[in-house]
Amino acid sequence: MAGNNQNQFSQTLKPIMERIFQTGQLSRQEHLQLVTTFLSDYKVTDDERSQINRIFDDLQIGRLKIID
């Protein structure tokens, strides 16, 4: 069951991250979801964790913007 939840979560997270990279923007809700995911014990792949880190790095240097 846990593996199924992880797969389902990955299917949800991937399109969100792709859209963020394409548009250069993310909502506050998406930001909160990424922070929660990153800080939780929830299993994410190394690739997903790397992409989340990239989003945070890009936010910090101004490549991405948080929108309301």
TORSE-680840 format. One record per residue: residue in one letter; z, y, x of N, C-alpha, C, O in turn. Coordinates in nm, 4 decimals, m for minus. Atoms other than C-alpha are relative to their C-alpha. Example, Ala and Ser with C-alpha at 12.3 -4.5 7.8 and 13.67 -1.06 7.14 Angstrom:
BEGIN
type,nw,nv,nu,caw,cav,cau,cw,cv,cu,ow,ov,ou
A,0.0000,m0.1190,0.0890,0.7800,m0.4500,1.2300,0.0000,0.1200,0.0900,0.0665,0.1181,0.1936;
S,m0.0060,m0.1190,m0.0820,0.7140,m0.1060,1.3670,0.0730,0.1090,m0.0770,0.0899,0.2198,m0.0261;
***
This chain:
BEGIN
type,nw,nv,nu,caw,cav,cau,cw,cv,cu,ow,ov,ou
M,0.0000,m0.1192,0.0818,0.0000,0.0000,0.0000,0.0000,0.1258,0.0863,m0.0735,0.2201,0.0570;
A,m0.0061,m0.1184,m0.0864,0.0866,0.2474,0.2778,m0.1352,0.0280,0.0638,m0.1747,0.1439,0.0765;
G,0.1320,m0.0181,m0.0587,m0.2521,0.1888,0.4405,m0.0968,0.0614,m0.0999,m0.1803,0.1440,m0.0633;
N,0.0844,m0.0553,0.1038,m0.4221,0.2652,0.1104,0.0301,0.1480,m0.0202,m0.0621,0.2283,m0.0340;
N,m0.0386,m0.1397,0.0132,m0.2260,0.5898,0.0751,m0.0517,0.0814,0.1174,m0.0963,0.1947,0.0996;
Q,0.0489,m0.0704,m0.1179,m0.3211,0.6849,0.4298,m0.1500,0.0226,m0.0117,m0.1984,0.1318,0.0181;
N,0.1441,m0.0120,0.0158,m0.6897,0.6175,0.3593,m0.0330,0.1050,m0.1055,m0.1228,0.1869,m0.0858;
Q,0.0221,m0.0959,0.1072,m0.6729,0.8162,0.0355,0.0291,0.1412,0.0499,m0.0449,0.2344,0.0185;
F,m0.0345,m0.1300,m0.0549,m0.5032,1.1037,0.2169,m0.1075,0.0481,0.0961,m0.1464,0.1648,0.0924;
S,0.1042,m0.0352,m0.0958,m0.7633,1.0978,0.4952,m0.1262,0.0459,m0.0718,m0.1933,0.1386,m0.0263;
Q,0.1178,m0.0387,0.0763,m1.0399,1.1185,0.2360,0.0167,0.1388,m0.0606,m0.0822,0.2091,m0.0812;
T,m0.0281,m0.1330,0.0537,m0.8725,1.4307,0.0929,0.0026,0.1036,0.1111,m0.0492,0.2140,0.0939;
L,m0.0174,m0.0945,m0.1096,m0.7938,1.5955,0.4257,m0.1315,0.0342,0.0693,m0.1545,0.1500,0.1043;
K,0.1245,m0.0210,m0.0750,m1.1337,1.5542,0.5896,m0.0892,0.1082,m0.0614,m0.1314,0.1988,0.0104;
P,0.0853,m0.1060,0.0558,m1.3388,1.7624,0.3405,0.0638,0.1381,0.0059,m0.0062,0.2382,0.0211;
I,m0.0695,m0.1285,m0.0093,m1.0732,2.0352,0.3436,m0.0189,0.0589,0.1392,m0.0527,0.1765,0.1535;
M,0.0143,m0.0494,m0.1376,m1.0847,2.0618,0.7227,m0.1448,0.0383,0.0302,m0.1695,0.1375,0.0988;
E,0.1410,m0.0326,m0.0214,m1.4657,2.0553,0.7239,m0.0345,0.1348,m0.0631,m0.1045,0.2158,m0.0023;
R,0.0266,m0.1261,0.0678,m1.4776,2.3402,0.4712,0.0638,0.1165,0.0750,0.0038,0.2233,0.0865;
I,m0.0687,m0.1039,m0.0761,m1.2242,2.5404,0.6730,m0.0830,0.0381,0.1222,m0.1025,0.1567,0.1491;
F,0.0803,m0.0287,m0.1193,m1.4359,2.5092,0.9877,m0.1324,0.0665,m0.0369,m0.1809,0.1515,0.0378;
Q,0.1279,m0.0585,0.0414,m1.7553,2.5975,0.7961,0.0152,0.1444,m0.0468,m0.0678,0.2294,m0.0145;
T,m0.0162,m0.1330,0.0586,m1.6179,2.9027,0.6148,0.0804,0.0943,0.0880,0.0685,0.2162,0.0758;
G,m0.0861,m0.0842,m0.0828,m1.3695,3.0255,0.8744,0.1208,0.0531,m0.0745,0.1883,0.1451,m0.0283;
Q,m0.1115,m0.0457,0.0828,m1.1105,3.0652,0.6007,0.0763,m0.1185,m0.0580,0.0206,m0.2261,m0.0797;
L,m0.0797,0.0993,0.0717,m0.8266,2.8696,0.4465,0.1009,0.0716,m0.0864,0.1452,0.1817,m0.0539;
S,m0.0977,m0.0597,0.0909,m0.5922,2.9386,0.1599,0.1403,m0.0238,0.0538,0.1619,m0.1076,0.1414;
R,m0.1404,0.0195,m0.0386,m0.2185,2.9696,0.1989,0.0465,m0.1404,m0.0390,0.1247,m0.2026,0.0327;
Q,m0.0356,0.1348,0.0442,m0.1842,2.6459,0.0036,m0.0526,m0.1049,0.0978,0.0182,m0.2000,0.1309;
E,0.0564,0.0936,m0.0978,m0.4170,2.4642,0.2455,0.0771,0.0081,0.1316,0.1015,m0.0940,0.1958;
H,m0.0781,m0.0170,m0.1226,m0.2238,2.6097,0.5393,0.1326,m0.0740,m0.0122,0.1736,m0.1454,0.0794;
L,m0.1277,0.0681,0.0233,0.1027,2.4850,0.3908,m0.0191,m0.1515,0.0020,0.0634,m0.2238,0.0578;
Q,0.0280,0.1436,0.0009,m0.0527,2.1419,0.3314,m0.0192,m0.0521,0.1422,0.0315,m0.1591,0.1760;
L,0.0224,0.0423,m0.1385,m0.1665,2.1213,0.6950,0.1292,0.0023,0.0805,0.1562,m0.0898,0.1575;
V,m0.1279,m0.0087,m0.0716,0.1709,2.2377,0.8294,0.0897,m0.1164,m0.0408,0.1492,m0.1825,0.0444;
T,m0.0837,0.1088,0.0507,0.3537,1.9879,0.6085,m0.0474,m0.1343,0.0543,0.0330,m0.2176,0.0962;
T,0.0568,0.1249,m0.0508,0.1195,1.7091,0.7124,0.0313,m0.0163,0.1474,0.0718,m0.1237,0.1917;
F,m0.0200,0.0051,m0.1442,0.1521,1.7939,1.0792,0.1459,m0.0274,0.0357,0.1740,m0.1015,0.1299;
L,m0.1422,0.0129,m0.0319,0.5318,1.8125,1.0725,0.0662,m0.1220,m0.0627,0.1767,m0.1596,m0.0236;
S,m0.0599,0.1148,0.0673,0.5920,1.5144,0.8466,m0.0194,m0.1269,0.0823,m0.0911,m0.1279,0.1824;
D,0.0166,0.1292,m0.0649,0.6196,1.1543,0.9503,m0.1214,m0.0735,m0.0544,m0.1464,m0.1883,m0.0177;
Y,0.1160,0.0638,0.0599,0.3068,1.0826,0.7488,m0.0994,m0.0356,0.1099,m0.1228,0.0421,0.2024;
K,0.0930,0.0479,m0.1026,0.0580,0.8831,0.9493,m0.1354,0.0683,m0.0145,m0.2009,0.0572,m0.1182;
V,0.1349,m0.0543,m0.0074,m0.2531,1.0757,1.0461,m0.0616,m0.0520,0.1288,0.0092,m0.0831,0.2246;
T,0.0668,0.0507,m0.1192,m0.5113,0.9641,1.2955,0.0078,0.1041,0.1112,0.0346,0.2216,0.0859;
D,0.0016,m0.0927,m0.1126,m0.5285,1.1171,1.6414,m0.1069,0.1069,m0.0194,m0.0867,0.2231,0.0157;
D,0.1083,m0.0948,0.0247,m0.8580,1.2788,1.5409,0.0417,0.1055,m0.1029,0.0150,0.2243,m0.0847;
E,m0.0470,m0.0946,0.1024,m0.7042,1.4355,1.2282,0.1043,0.0946,0.0583,0.1012,0.2148,0.0321;
R,m0.1026,m0.0844,m0.0633,m0.4058,1.5606,1.4283,m0.0650,0.1015,0.0942,m0.0220,0.2167,0.1005;
S,0.0721,m0.0894,m0.0902,m0.6444,1.7097,1.6843,m0.0706,0.1111,m0.0782,m0.0708,0.2268,m0.0360;
Q,0.0678,m0.1009,0.0815,m0.8422,1.8863,1.4116,0.0992,0.0984,m0.0608,0.0709,0.2180,m0.0683;
I,m0.1036,m0.0890,0.0525,m0.5243,2.0249,1.2552,0.0461,0.0945,0.1103,0.0627,0.2141,0.0862;
N,m0.0372,m0.0855,m0.1135,m0.4201,2.1529,1.5994,m0.1055,0.1068,0.0248,m0.0728,0.2224,0.0517;
R,0.1094,m0.0954,m0.0220,m0.7613,2.3159,1.6372,0.0042,0.1112,m0.1042,m0.0179,0.2280,m0.0720;
I,m0.0114,m0.1014,0.1048,m0.7172,2.4921,1.3027,0.1121,0.0976,0.0331,0.0935,0.2188,0.0221;
F,m0.1117,m0.0882,m0.0347,m0.3776,2.6268,1.4110,m0.0343,0.0889,0.1197,m0.0010,0.2074,0.1209;
D,0.0417,m0.0786,m0.1171,m0.5193,2.7375,1.7473,m0.0986,0.1094,m0.0405,m0.0862,0.2241,0.0025;
D,0.1002,m0.0972,0.0446,m0.8158,2.9080,1.5792,0.0628,0.1103,m0.0850,0.0199,0.2255,m0.0786;
L,m0.0729,m0.1017,0.0765,m0.5794,3.0855,1.3386,0.0701,0.0975,0.0944,0.0672,0.2189,0.0743;
Q,m0.0775,m0.0819,m0.0931,m0.3699,3.2102,1.6276,m0.0875,0.0997,0.0753,m0.0442,0.2118,0.1023;
I,0.0864,m0.0907,m0.0764,m0.6657,3.3611,1.8135,m0.0944,0.0800,m0.0908,m0.1763,0.1575,m0.0414;
G,0.0769,m0.0810,0.0938,m0.8263,3.5039,1.4984,m0.1364,m0.0544,m0.0386,m0.2128,0.0158,m0.1049;
R,0.1280,0.0603,0.0399,m1.1237,3.2685,1.4583,m0.0001,m0.0409,m0.1466,m0.1048,m0.0415,m0.2113;
L,m0.0157,0.0362,0.1409,m0.9912,3.1575,1.1190,0.0933,0.1006,m0.0650,0.1790,0.1597,0.0008;
K,m0.0842,m0.0920,0.0751,m0.8316,3.3689,0.8481,0.0588,m0.0700,m0.1195,m0.0049,m0.1546,m0.1822;
I,m0.0657,0.0491,0.1213,m0.5834,3.2867,0.5767,m0.0315,0.0981,m0.1116,m0.0130,0.2190,m0.0974;
I,0.0308,m0.0838,0.1158,m0.6938,3.4144,0.2378,0.0921,m0.0380,m0.1151,0.1475,m0.1478,m0.1189;
D,m0.0833,0.0274,0.1183,m0.5035,3.4410,m0.0880,m0.0815,m0.0572,m0.1123,m0.0277,m0.0861,m0.2191;
***
